[in-house]
């Protein structure tokens, strides 16, 4: 029986064997930005587990762009070698390795979640954070430094350099992280961007940094490889970034050569009110797809094979991204194929365990 979830999708020169994507998920397991065996096993097991595209966690373009001191990074050439081992293994499993490039902005310099997700200063291994405006994510925090023109140019340049290294590391899909209240989203949202220069105020000004980063990345990223942008479709807060602006931005990104919008939501402000339920973000992916014609990815409380299948069959999105469900089940692709009565290849090493 054929399944939409297990149908292939061609994006530029890359053929995804199915529509299952492992969403970028921070592992907080790095030292000085270096990948290690945890990352190899974490990402590699999802590739051997049957997913078509594996997107590496938010990977910092600069040391100050990390969320925590334990975040992965790609700000120096020495980071490339271990990442090459990871991408080579993913490819060996007939899956595609992707990377999400990120800068945490004002949400940077915190401890890992299991250590309380607390702000840390330089005496605790933290650093000074930057943002569009000097407003902290929490009122109790020391405010970030508002980026000046030189600081903005450094961000743009850091994304370009990180892209160059991503190519050398063997990644085949690039995703820019402009969601979840991190730096690029901070510029988009009027709740975190109170600037009065050309990077603040109007919609055109608030999207300017993302477009400049996109252009710098495109200067280093091969034209024939897919380029995604993850956005938060809404801030879930009054006066914030909203779905209408997301549609407008997606139209512009499509014109500028972006291949897919990875549609998430929230993260901009601490007082957001999210009505969480299964597939609660899917309508945003559907709106953007229908109103702009760009490919979209749906993510967020999608946990079952038939739920994912329905999203694709009804044209609500083109890819389905799995985060927590893939943490619970690394072999999600193999398991979902059985549930959808679809025959897929298993790794030779596991073939004898395949239930026919």
N, C-alpha and C positions, 0 to 999 in steps of 0.2 A: 504494500500500500504506500502511495506517495504521500509525503508530508511537506507542508510549506516550510516548517521549521528546519527540515533537512534538505531543502532545495538550495542550490548554489546561488551565489550572487557575485557578479563581476563588477568591480569598481576600479575603473582605469585598468591597469595591467594586473591587478590582483584578483584572483578567483577565490572567494571564500567557499569552503565545501558545504557549509550550512549557515544558518542565521543566528547561531548561538555565540554570544560574545561574553567573555569574562570581563566584567567591569573592573576598572582600576581601583584597587583597594589597598590603602596604606597598610604596611606591615610593621612599621616602627621597629625595624630590626637591622638597621644599617649603622656603620661607624664611619664618620667623615664622608658620607654619601656613597660609600662603596657597597655594591651588591655582594652577596655571599651565598653560601650553599642553601640557606633558608629560601632565598629568592628563586634560586634555580629549582628547588624541589616544589615550592609553592606554585610557580608559574608553569613549570614543566609538567607537573601532575595534572593540571587542568588541560594541557595540550594532549597528553596521553589519554585523558578522560573524555575526549571527543568533541571539545569546543572548536569552532572554526577560527575564531579570532581571540587572541589573548592580549589584553591591553595592560601593560605594566602600570603599577601604581603611580600616582602623582610624583613625578621625578623633578626635583628642584633644579632650576636653571642657574641658581647662585646659592651660596651658603645661607644668606639671609632670606632666601625664598623657601626654605624648609619650614614645614609646620613644626616639627620637633627636631632635636639634635639627631634623632635616629632615622630620619627620612632618607630615602634614596636620592642621589644627586647625579648630575651629568655636567658639572661645571668645570671639570678638568679632564685632560686626556687620559689620565690614569684610571678613570672610571670605566673606560671603554672595554678593557680586556674581559672582565667577568661578564659584562652585558653581552658580549659576543658569544660566550659559551651558552648563555641563556637563549639567545635568539636562534642559535644553531640547533639547540635541542628542540625548541618549539617547531622549527621548520622540519626537523626529522620526523615529527609526528603528523605531518601533513596539515599543520595549523599555521596561522599567520601571526607573527609577533608585532604588536603595536606598543607605542609608548605614549604616555600622557605627560606633556611638559607643563610645569606649573610654577607659580610664585605665590606664596601664601599671604603676602601683604601684611595687613594688621593682625591676621590670625596666626602669625608665625611666632616662634619662640615660646612654645608650650611643651609640657611633658607629655609623654605617651599616654593614651587613654587609661591604661592599667596603673599609671602613676598619677591619675587625677586630672589630666588635661589642664594643668595649672600653668599660668604665665611664669616664666623664669627670666632672671636678669643675667648680666654677664658674670656675676659671681657664681652662678649655678650652671654655667655652660650655655646661657642664652645670649641674646643680642638685641640691638635696637631695631624695632620694626618700622616699616615704611608703608604708606598708604596714599590715596589721593588727597585726603584731608586728615588733619590731626584729631581724629575722633577714634576712641578705642571701641572694640567690639563690646566690651563691658565697661560701664561707667567707672568701675573701681580700678581699671587698669591705667598704667602710665600711657598717655596717648602716643600713637605712632608719629613719626616725622612725616610731614606732607612732602611728597616728592617734588623737587624742583626740576627744571628742564634737563639739567645734567643727569639727575637721577632717573628721569623717564627715558633718556637716551640709553643709559646703562641697562635698563630693563629690556629695551628693544634689542640691544646688542647681545645681551645674555641669552635671549630666546634664539637668536640667529646662531650663536656659537653652539648652543645645546643641540640645535637641529643638525648642524654639521656633524657633531659627535654621534647623534642618533643614527645617521646614515652609515657612519663607519662601524657602529655597533651592530648593524644588520636589521634594524627595525624596518618594517614594510608598511606600517600605518602610523600616521602621526595624529595625535589629538591635542588640541590646545585647551587647557582648563580655564574656562571663563565662567565657572559656576561656583556654588557653595560658599560664597562670601570671600573667596580668595582675590588676589590683587586685580585681575582683569574684570571680575564681577564687581569689585568695589568701585571701579571707575564707571561701570554701567549703571549702578544703582544710585538714584538721587538721595537715598538714605545715608550712604557712606561717602558720596562725592558732593562736596559743597564748594568746589572750585569755581572761580570766576574767570579763569583764563580759557584758552581754546580746548581744554580737556574737561570742562565742567559746564553745567547749566543745561543747554539744549541736548536733545537726543543725539544730534550729529556730533556734538562735542564729547558726550559721554562715551560714545562708541569709538572715538578716534584712536585711543591707545590700542584697543583690540585690533583695529584695522591696520595700524602701523606695525604691530607685532606680527600679524598675519603676513603682511608684505615682506617683512624681514625673514620670516620662516620660509616663505615661498622662494626666496632668493637662494636658499640652501637645500630645500627639499626637492627631490626629483619630480618633474612634472607628471610622470606616469604612475606615481604612487599616491594612494588615497590620503586625503587630509580632512580630518574631522574637527569640529569644535563642540565642546560640551558647554551648555548654558543652563542656568536656572531660569525656567520659563516664567516664574513669578517669585517675588520675595515673600509672598504670603503675609504682607504687612501693608497697611494703608500708606499711600504716597510712594510706594516702592516700584521697582522694576516689575513689569506685568506682561501678560501673554501678548497683548497688542504690540508692545515694543519688541517682544521676542520674534513675532512674525515679521515685523518690519526689518529687524536685524538679520533674520534668516534669509530674507530676499536679497539683501545686500551681500551677505556672505556667499550666497549661491552665485551671484553675478561675478564675485571676485574669485571664484574657482574652488570654494569649499565643497566637498563631496557629500558630507552628511552632518546633520545636527544631532548630537547626542543630548537628549532632552531630559534634564533633571529639574529640580526646583529647590528653592530655599537656601538658607545658610548665610544670608546677608546680615541679618540682625538677630540679636539674642531674644527679642520679644515676638518673633514670628509665631503664627498660629497655623499649624499644618493639620488639615483633616485627613489623617493617615488611614488608608484602607487598601485592600489588594488592588494593585494596578492604578493607584490614585494619580499617577503622573501621565498615564497613557493618553488621556484626552489632549494634553499639550502637544505630544508628539504627533497625534492625529491632526490637530489644527494646523501645525506648522507644515506638515506634509501636504495637506489638502490645499492650503492657501498659497504655498510657494512652489510646490513641485519638487522640492529638494528631498533627498533620502533622509529618513530619520531613524533614530534608535530609541527604543522605549526601555525605561529602567524604573525600578522601584516597586518592591513588594510583588514581584512576579516570581512565583515559586513553583508552578506546576506546568508540565508539558502541554496539557490541553489549553491552559490559559494563554501560554505563549503562542500556540498554534492559532487560536482565535484572533489574537492581535494581528497576526500576519495575514490570515485569510481575509479578514475584513478591512485590510489596507490601512490599518491604524499606524503602522510603522514598517520598516524594512528589515530591521535587525532587532533582536531582543537581548538586552544586557542583564547578566545575572551577577549579583554581588554576594549577599549573605547566603543565598541558596547554594552558591558554588563553594562557599566556605564549609557548609554542612556536607556537601557532596562533590568532591573533586571530579568524580566520574559522571557528572551531570549529563553530558552529551550521550554517553552510552546508555544511561538509565532512561533518558527521555526517548531515545530511539525505540527502545523496547516498549515503552508505554504507548507510543504512537504507531506501534506495529510496523516499524520501518527498519529494514536491514542496513546496518552500516558496518564498515570495517573496524575491527578491534585491533589493537596492537598485537603483533604476533605472540608476544610474551604472555598475553592474557587470553588469547583465542580459546584455549581449552576450558575457560570458565564461562564462555558465551552461552547463554540459554537460547536455543534455536526457536 
